[in-house]
Amino acid sequence: LAIEARVQRPAPIEGVKLALLPKKTRGDAVHVHLNLHYGTTESLKGKVDAASFLSSLMLRGTKNLNHQQIQDALDKNFARLSGGASVGSLSYSVRTKRANLPAVLEILRQVLREPTLPESEFAIMKNERLAGLEQGRSDPMRQGINHLQRLLSRYPATDVRYVPTIAEDIQRLKEVTVEDVRSLYRDYLGASHGELTIVGDFEPSEALSVLARTFESWKNPQPYARIERPFQPDLKPTRETILTPDKANASYFAGLTLEMKDSDPDYPALVAGNYILGGGLISSRIADRLRQKGGLSYRAAANFTASPLDPRGNLQITAIYNPVNVAKVVSGVDEEVARILRDGVTAEELKRAKDGYLKQLEVSRTNDDMLASSLAENLFIGRTMQFDADLEAKIKSLTVEEVNAALRKYIHPEQLSVVTAGDFKETK
């Protein structure tokens, strides 16, 4: 809450909500994070692939600067500017120094308001992505995670939330044109809905002056509504194997979804339970079984997340291993999940989980880039850092009984979908 007390939240500019945290930093560093939102589940049908290019292609040229000139201007200002995109949203992250922030925000203004979306740069990006996807056809990690995502999210192929196969991804990418990207920018993008945060050494009035020129009177031409991703109760669990010949490593992915937001009462207990099962950075049940003791895998971990807005949580277990060990890896995970549900967690494990997880949160708050991103997410959700403080307090007060009850309530081994991918010919 010490951070929350210092956060300034000026009035939105157009529709962009603001959170500013000026403070002294090493090297006068300052971080900016921007999210813009556009379109709806219906209006963006058929535009998913164009959306994936939007933020990156905007960085490749403006009315006054070509790609190289943008890079030179960023280098001159000791700045890094990167973009990210998903259907319905795009984001930009900036790192620079105090004295250079106004100049770098002016570059960002040109990227946002005056992009040329050059066809030559689009062709380069498209070819690079196609090459990456072609490599993914035979990659056990890419194949495994893609297959699990498809099992845990079922939508029609025309829906913007549909997860395509890698082969489908390649075909869809081949069909997208630069005009698709240009029309998406022209017909959808604006500053009616968004969040911008600045964390570090800066003068708020200087930044706000440039941001006003950037966002004022830039309205989304079409309505925006958040793309919802609700819990899907009728997903059927399955166990599948994908063959990827001549690959030295194999992948294991298991997952299930559960009906939960991160504000639900059982969420803190599941966070701690997952940390003990496979979320710990150094030690966990699954890592100890597969890596430290068994020597079966190079990496083994579990990850649990829950949406702040949709009642949808996700537990995912991952391992990388020699293909000859596939049967032992699968049975090892099955046995550890069954054991934690049968025997429960211990008081010592829970103490280590609390200490480890809370330390992770503490460290993340010292990373200004992560803090800027977190403040932007809170603006989108409608939260302050009071939520984070409350979550930490709940985790600190957890009991063994609460963690065991939550694990048994939500984690059902028979609901796990499991995908193994690799060159398994020697195991037959």
N, C-alpha and C positions, 0 to 999 in steps of 0.2 A: 504493500500500500504506500510505501515511501515513494515509489515511482508514480503511482496514480495521483498523488497529491501535487506532482509537478507537471502533469500533462495539461496542456492548454487545448481547448476545443472551440476554436472560433466558429462563427456562423458558416454554413456551407457556402461554397461558391458554385453558382448554378445548382447542380444537385450533388456535388462532390463534398462529402463530409470530411472534416479535417481533424487531425490530432497531432499536436506539436509538442516535442519534448526537447527544449534547448538545454544543453549541458556541456561542460568542458570534457573534451575527449583527447586521447593520445593522438598527436599529429593533426589536431583540428579536424578530425574525420567527421563526416556527416552522412547519414543514410536516408534515402527517400524510398517510399513504397507507394505505388499507385495501382488501384484496380478500377476498371470501368466495366459496366454491365450493359447488355443490350439484348433485345429480342425476347422471344418466348419459345416454349417447347414446340408450339405449332409453327410459328413464323420462321424458325430456323431449320425446319426440315430440309434436307438436301444441301445444307450449308456447313456441315460439320468439318469437312476437309478444308474448305476455304477458310474457316475460322482458325484452323491450326496454323495457317501461314500469316495471319493478319499482323500480329504484333512484331514478328521478326521482319516481315517485308517492309513495314513502316520504318524500320531502322535502316533500310538499305538505300534511302534517298529521299530528299525533300526538295521543295521548289528552289532553294538556294544552295543546297549541299548534296553532293553525291555521296556514295557509300564511303569512299576513301576520305573525303573531306569531313564527314561526320566522325570517323575514327581519329583523324588528325586533331579535330577540335576537342574531342574527349581527352586525347593524350596530352594536349596542351594544358588542359585544366585538371590533370591528374584524376581523371574520372573514369568510372566504369558504368555503362548503361546496358542493361539486358532486358529482354522481353519474354513474356510467357503468355500462353493462350489456351483456353478451352472454349468449347462452344458456349456462347453467351457471355463470356468474360475475357478481358485481356489485362495484362499486368506489366508494369515496368519497375525495375529496381535500379536505384542510382547510388553510387558511392563516390564522394569527392571530398574536397577540403572546404573549410569555411569561406575563404576568400573567393573560391571558384563557384560556389553554389548558384548565385544568380545567373552566371553565364551558362552553367550546365542545365539549369531549369529552362533557359531560353532555347537550348538545343532540344530539350524534351518538348517544348512548345511547338517547335517546327515539326518534329516527328509526329506529334499528335494532330496538328491542324493543317500541315502542308505536305503530307507525304505524296510522293509521286508513284509509289508502288511499281517500280520499274520491272518490265517484262524480262529483261536480261538477268536481273538478280533472282526473279522468281524461278526462271529456268534452272539456274545453278542450285537453288535451294531444293527444288523438286527432284533433280537428279541425285543430290546427296541423300535425300530422304528415301528415294526408291532403292538406292544402293544399300542403305541401312536396313530397310525392310527385307530385301532379298537375303541379306546375311541372317536375318532373324528366322528365316524359314527353317534353318538347320541348327539354330541355337537352342539348347535345352532350357536355358533360363527364360528366354523370350517366349518360347512355345509354352512352357509350363505356366507362367503367370498369365499369359493371354487366355489359355484354356480355363484356368481357374476363374478368372474374371468373367468369362462367358457363362460359367456354371452358376455364379453367384449373382448374376444380373441378367434377367431375361426380359427383353423387349423386342418388338418387331423390328425388322431391318430398316424400316423407314423412320424409326424413332431416333431422336438425337442422343438418347442414352444407350442405344444399341452398341454392343462391343463386337466389332467385326473380327473375323479371323485375320491372320496375317496375309493370307492370299486375297481376301476381300479388301483389306487395307491397301494392298498394292494396286488392285484394280481401281479402287475409288480414287487413289492418289493420281493415277495415270489420267483420269478423266477431269480432274479439277483444272481450271484455267486461271490466268491472271485476271481476267475480267470478272470471274466469280469473286475473287478477293476484293477487287476494286468496287464492285457493286455492294458487297457486304459493308465495306467502309462507308461508302456514299449513302446507303439506304438505312443503315442501322446505328452507326457509332455516334456518340455524343457524350456530353458531360452531365446528363440528367440524373444518372445513377452511378455513384462511385465513392471511393474512399482514397484519401491521400494522407500519409503520415511522414513526418520528418523527425529523426532522432539524431542528436549530436550537437556539434558546435556550429550554430548559425544564428542569424538575426531574423526573427519571425517576420518583421515588417518588410524586409527585403524580399523574402521568399513569397509572401502573400501578394506583393505587387506583381511579380511575374505570373503567379498562379491565377490572379484575376484576369490578366490578358489571355491566359491559356484557356480558361474554362467559361468565362462569361459569354452568354448568348450562344453557346454551343449545345444545342438540344438534340436529344435522340429523335430521329425522324419517325420512328415507330415505337409502339409501346414495349415496355420491358416488364417481365415477370420472372422471378427466380425459377430455375429448372429444378423441380422437386425430385428427390430420389427416395421414395418411401420404402419401408420394409416390404419385402415380397414373401408372404408366408408359405407359398406353395412350391418353393424350389425343391426339387428332388435330389438328394445327395447321391453321388456316384463316385466310383473309383476307376480311373482311366490311366492308360499308359500311352505315351507318345514316343515313337522311335526316332532318334536323331543319330544316324550312323556316323562313325568315325569321330566322335566327340569324346575327349578325355574325361570330362566331368558330366555328372547327371544332376538333375534338379528334383526336389520334392516340394510340392506346394499343397497345403491343406487349408481349408477355410470353411467358415460358416457365418451366416448373418443372424442377427438377433434384434428384437424389437426394443430399441433403447436409444435415448438421447444422452448427451453428456451431462445433462442437468438432472437425470433420473437418480433417485436415492441409492440405487445399487451400483452406479457407475464407479465411484471411488474404490469400492471393494473389488470390482472386476479389474480395474487398473492395477491394483496391488497383486491380485491373483495371477494376472498375465505376466507381471514382472517376475514372479516366482517361477511360473511355468516356463517362460522363454524370453522375457523381455529384459532381463538383467544384462548389462554390458559385459560383466566378467563371469558371473556364475548364474545358472538357472537349471531347472530340472532337465529340460530338453538338451541344453548345451552340455551339461555334465554327462548325460547318458550317451549322447552321440559323438561328442568331440573329446572332452577331457578323459573320460573313462573308457569309452568304447573305441576311440580312434576311428570311428566310422565316417565322420564327415569333417569337411574343412570349415564349415559354417553351419550353425543351427540356431534358430531364433523364433520367437513368437511375437506378434504385434497385434494389439487391440486398439481399435478406434471406435468412436461413436460420434455421429453428426450432432452439431449444436441445434440444427433446425429441423431435420427429419428424424423420425424414430427408427433409425437404422444404424446398428453397430456391426462391426466386422472383426472377427478373429482370424488371423492368418499365421500359419506355421511354415517356415522355410528351412530347407537344408540343401547344401551342395556337397557332393560326395563322389567317390569312385563308383561307376555303374555296377561293379561286382557286389557292392554292399547294399543294393536296393532293398532286398527283402528284410535285412536287419534294420535298415533305417525306418522302413514302414512299420515294422512290428515294434521298434523302439519308441517311436512317437505314440503309437496306439497304447502301449503299455504305460507310458508316462502320463498321458491324459487320463487313462483309467485310474492310475495310482493316486493322482492328485485329487480326483473326485472321491475315490474310496477312502483314502487315509487322511485327506485334508492337508493343509499347510501347518507348519509348526510356528511357535511363537518366535523362535530364532530367525526363521526364514522371513516372517512378516517384518521383524525389526530391520533386517538387512534390506528388504524391499522398500520400506518406508525411507530409510536413510538414503538409499541409492536413487530412488525416484525423485525425492525432494532435492537432492544434490543436483540432479540433471536439470530440474526446473530453475534452480538458483543459477547454475552456469548459463542456461539459455538466456536469462535476463541480462547477463553481462555482455551478450552478443547484440550489438545495436542493430544489425541487419535483421536478426530474428525478432528483436523487440519491435522494430518498425512494422514487420509483417504481422506480428501478433496484434498490435494496436489497430492495424487496418482490418484484420478479421473481426476484432471486437466491434469496430464501427459498423461493419456489415451486419453482424448479429444483433447489435443493440446492447452491448455489454460494456462494462468498465473492467478494470483489473481487480475489482472487488470479487468477481467470480473466481479468478485465479486464487486469491487469498482464501476464499471460502473452501475451494477444492483442497488446498493444502491443509487447512485445518481439519477437514473431514478425513483425509488420508492419515494424518497424524493420530487421530482418535480411533482408527479402525481396530477391531478386535479379530482374533483368529476365527471366532464363530461367525462373524459377519462376512469375512472373506470366503470361508467354506460354504456358507449358505448361498452366497451369490454365484459361486462357481457351479454348485449343484443345480441351481435354479436355471441357469442360462446355457451352460456348456453341456451338450448332449453328444457323446462320441458318435452315435449312429447318424447324426446330422452332418458330420464332416464330409465334405467332398475332397477327394485326394487325387492329385495329378502327379505322376512321375514321368520325367522325360529324360531320355539318354540313349546311349548305345548299349542295349541290354543283351546283345547276342551271346556274350560269354556267360551270362547267368542262366541260360536255358539248359 
